[in-house]
Amino acid sequence: MDPATLESLIVREIRKANAISRRDLADRLEVARSTAGRRVDSLIERGLLKENGVEEKFEAGRPKRFLGLCGEFGRFVGFDFDARYVYAILTDFSQEKLREKQIRLGSPASKREVIRILRETIQEFQTESGEHEILGYGIGVPGRVRQDDRIGISYPYIDGWENVDLATELSLDPDYLHLENNTKTIALGEYWLGHEVPPEHLICLSIRTGISAAIISNGHLLRGTHEMAGEIRGWQIIRNGEREWIEDGATVRAILDTDSLKGWKAFVTACHEGDPKSLATLEEIIPHHADTVSRLVQLSDPELVVISGAFNELGDLYLKQLQSATSAALANHYFKPPPVKFVAKGEFTGALGAAALAAKHFKPDINK
């Protein structure tokens, strides 16, 4: 294995581990301990790694020296957006959050507005980073993407969002820009940063203007032949006696189409205040979400299901009903229903996941 590849793998392993030593790295990467040690020493000398401490030992032998990432080495930027909001985050090299921003989009949202906000935020974060280099950018893009080409293929709820070349639009080197569908970046944020021990089998259901799912199985994100794994917007439900797509009948758009209140925030407030009409609307929609979760659970047998998006603003009023309805939908099946929770990192989980995606692709320059 060449030194550059080994250094990249070392940094990735340290990102995943809470406590890891030179010896652990050598064993995991199946290289000689002396080889791993030389590369670790080089990374420490160049400012990428540091020693965090020494393990407690109650027997003979040299104690392990644990390794960590030096946050000051550089920065990563992550974005996640849909038709309502852009979420932006700036993290350090160890993926500690330095800054976050939530920007409301106009109605209707447009490609021009989204690109302007992304460009302005990138410039703002670059200025704030000062002497600290931004080492990579990650973007969670709604709808279909072509990851290798940095293209947002289509998303119907942002005007003009068709075959958007984000590297060109944002004047970024493609080698420093990494795209993924935004629900998948939420799942990655949950997997990489949401738990001390990552759940190796995970479902993420994101319900915003649209609806989509992401599945992590055996620690790997499912993407599919056309990068469309999890695009469930065309799943059908019955509402008011009519068959329709779940995206039309069980998302934020469904609430705004059927509720006389002005806006989603007003609906959330009305539900918390016990408004009968709003609560009835919510109770009509929750079984569709529970049915969706139960189908995904039967498909992939996860250890955890996480929910992301606008309905999380309803808190336990929504979550407890969803948990109960999901358990009912999975009654008499072969296995116990998994826990259903909100994402651990809140509404910025997707932006964090996008920044972590950029961090995953970072390759140390062996000549620096």
Residue pairs with C-beta under 8 A, 6 or more apart in sequence:
1 9
1 29
1 31
3 39
3 366
4 363
4 364
4 366
6 29
6 31
6 35
6 36
6 39
7 39
7 42
7 43
7 363
7 364
7 366
8 362
8 363
8 364
9 29
10 25
10 29
10 36
10 39
10 40
10 43
10 49
11 43
11 48
11 49
11 69
11 362
11 364
12 360
13 20
13 25
13 28
13 29
14 20
14 25
14 49
14 67
14 68
14 69
15 69
15 95
15 192
15 359
15 360
16 192
16 198
17 24
18 196
19 52
19 55
19 66
20 66
20 67
21 55
21 64
21 65
21 66
21 67
22 33
22 36
22 37
22 40
22 64
22 65
22 67
23 33
23 64
24 64
25 36
25 40
25 67
26 32
26 33
26 35
26 36
26 37
29 36
40 49
40 67
42 366
43 49
43 364
44 50
44 51
46 364
46 368
47 70
47 72
47 73
48 69
48 70
48 73
48 93
48 364
49 67
49 68
49 69
49 70
50 67
50 68
50 69
50 70
51 65
51 66
51 67
51 68
52 66
52 67
52 68
53 65
53 66
54 63
54 64
54 65
54 66
55 63
55 64
55 66
56 63
57 63
68 94
69 93
69 94
69 95
70 93
70 94
71 92
71 93
71 94
71 96
72 92
72 93
72 132
73 92
73 93
73 132
74 92
74 93
74 132
74 133
74 134
74 135
75 90
75 91
75 92
75 93
75 98
75 125
75 129
75 132
75 133
75 134
75 135
76 90
76 91
76 92
76 93
76 95
76 134
76 135
76 136
76 137
76 138
76 355
76 356
76 358
76 359
76 362
77 88
77 89
77 90
77 91
77 121
77 122
77 125
77 134
77 136
77 137
77 138
77 355
77 358
78 88
78 89
78 91
78 137
78 138
78 139
78 140
78 185
78 350
78 351
78 352
78 353
78 354
78 355
78 356
78 357
78 358
79 86
79 87
79 88
79 89
79 118
79 121
79 137
79 138
79 139
79 140
79 351
79 354
80 86
80 87
80 139
80 140
80 182
80 185
80 186
80 348
80 349
80 350
80 351
80 353
80 354
81 87
81 105
81 114
81 139
81 140
81 141
81 142
81 182
82 142
82 157
82 182
82 208
82 209
82 210
83 105
83 108
83 109
83 142
83 155
83 157
83 158
83 208
83 209
83 210
84 104
84 105
84 109
84 208
84 209
84 252
84 264
84 310
85 102
85 103
85 104
85 105
86 101
86 102
86 103
86 105
86 114
86 117
86 118
86 121
87 100
87 101
87 102
87 347
87 348
87 350
87 351
88 100
88 101
88 102
88 103
88 121
88 125
88 351
89 97
89 99
89 100
89 101
89 348
89 351
89 352
89 354
89 355
90 97
90 98
90 99
90 100
90 125
90 128
90 129
90 355
91 97
91 98
91 352
91 355
91 356
91 359
92 98
92 132
93 135
93 359
95 193
95 352
95 355
95 356
95 359
97 348
97 352
98 128
99 125
99 128
100 348
100 351
101 121
102 347
102 348
103 117
103 121
105 113
105 114
105 117
106 113
108 157
108 158
108 159
109 157
109 158
109 159
110 158
110 159
110 160
111 158
111 159
111 160
111 161
111 162
111 164
112 160
114 158
114 161
115 164
115 169
115 170
118 139
118 166
118 169
118 170
119 169
119 170
119 171
122 137
122 170
122 172
125 134
126 134
134 176
135 176
135 358
135 359
135 362
136 176
136 177
136 178
136 358
136 359
136 361
136 362
137 170
137 172
137 176
137 177
137 178
137 358
138 177
138 178
138 179
138 180
138 185
138 353
138 354
138 355
138 356
138 357
138 358
138 359
139 166
139 177
139 178
139 179
139 180
139 354
140 180
140 181
140 182
140 183
140 184
140 185
140 186
140 350
140 351
140 353
140 354
141 152
141 155
141 166
141 179
141 180
141 181
141 182
142 152
142 155
142 157
142 158
142 161
142 181
142 182
142 209
142 210
143 152
143 153
143 154
143 155
143 156
143 161
143 181
143 210
144 152
144 153
144 154
144 155
144 181
144 227
144 228
144 231
145 151
145 152
145 153
145 179
145 180
145 181
145 227
146 153
146 227
147 178
147 179
147 180
147 223
147 227
149 165
150 165
150 166
150 167
150 174
150 177
150 179
151 163
151 164
151 165
151 166
151 179
152 161
152 163
152 164
152 166
152 179
153 162
153 163
154 161
154 162
154 163
155 161
155 210
157 209
157 210
157 253
166 172
166 177
166 179
167 173
167 174
167 177
170 177
176 358
177 358
178 354
178 357
178 358
178 361
180 188
180 353
180 354
180 357
181 212
181 214
181 227
181 230
182 206
182 350
183 204
183 206
183 212
183 213
183 214
183 230
183 308
183 350
184 204
184 214
184 221
184 223
184 230
184 353
185 350
185 351
185 353
185 354
185 357
186 204
186 206
186 214
186 306
186 308
186 343
186 349
186 350
186 353
187 202
187 203
187 204
187 214
187 215
187 216
187 221
187 306
187 353
188 216
188 221
188 353
188 356
188 357
189 343
189 345
189 349
189 350
189 351
189 352
189 353
189 354
189 356
190 199
190 202
190 204
190 306
190 343
190 344
190 345
190 349
190 353
191 198
191 199
191 202
191 216
191 219
191 221
192 198
192 353
192 356
193 344
193 345
193 349
193 352
193 353
193 356
194 306
194 343
194 344
194 345
194 349
195 344
198 219
199 216
199 302
199 303
199 304
200 216
200 217
200 218
200 219
200 303
201 216
201 217
201 218
201 300
201 301
201 302
201 303
201 304
202 215
202 216
202 302
202 303
202 304
202 305
202 306
203 213
203 214
203 215
203 216
203 293
203 296
203 297
203 300
203 302
203 304
203 305
203 306
203 338
204 213
204 214
204 215
204 216
204 305
204 306
204 307
204 308
204 343
205 211
205 212
205 213
205 289
205 292
205 293
205 296
205 305
205 306
205 307
205 308
206 212
206 213
206 214
206 307
206 308
206 309
206 350
207 250
207 251
207 252
207 289
207 307
207 308
207 309
207 310
207 311
208 251
208 252
208 309
208 310
209 251
209 252
209 253
210 233
210 247
210 251
210 253
211 232
211 233
211 246
211 247
211 250
211 251
211 292
212 230
212 231
212 232
212 233
213 230
213 232
213 292
213 296
214 221
214 222
214 229
214 230
215 221
215 222
215 229
215 230
215 296
215 299
215 300
215 302
216 222
217 300
217 302
222 229
222 230
223 229
224 230
232 246
232 292
233 245
233 246
233 247
234 245
234 246
234 247
235 245
235 246
235 292
235 295
236 243
236 244
236 245
236 246
237 243
237 244
237 245
237 246
237 249
237 250
237 288
237 291
238 244
239 249
239 250
239 254
239 284
239 288
246 288
246 292
247 253
248 254
249 285
249 288
250 285
250 288
250 289
250 292
252 264
252 309
252 310
254 285
255 264
255 267
255 281
255 285
256 263
256 264
256 267
258 281
259 267
259 277
259 278
259 281
260 277
261 267
261 270
261 278
264 310
267 278
267 281
268 313
268 314
270 277
270 278
271 278
271 279
271 282
271 314
271 317
272 314
272 317
282 314
282 317
282 318
282 321
283 321
286 318
286 321
286 322
286 325
287 325
289 307
289 311
289 322
289 325
290 322
290 325
290 326
290 328
290 329
291 329
293 305
293 322
293 326
293 329
293 340
294 326
294 329
294 330
294 337
296 302
296 305
297 305
297 326
297 330
297 337
297 338
298 330
298 333
301 335
302 338
303 338
304 338
304 339
304 341
305 326
305 338
305 339
305 340
305 341
306 340
306 341
306 342
306 343
306 344
307 319
307 322
307 340
307 341
307 342
307 343
308 342
308 343
308 347
308 349
308 350
311 318
312 318
312 319
312 342
312 343
312 346
312 347
319 340
319 341
319 342
322 340
323 340
326 337
326 340
327 337
330 337
343 349
345 352
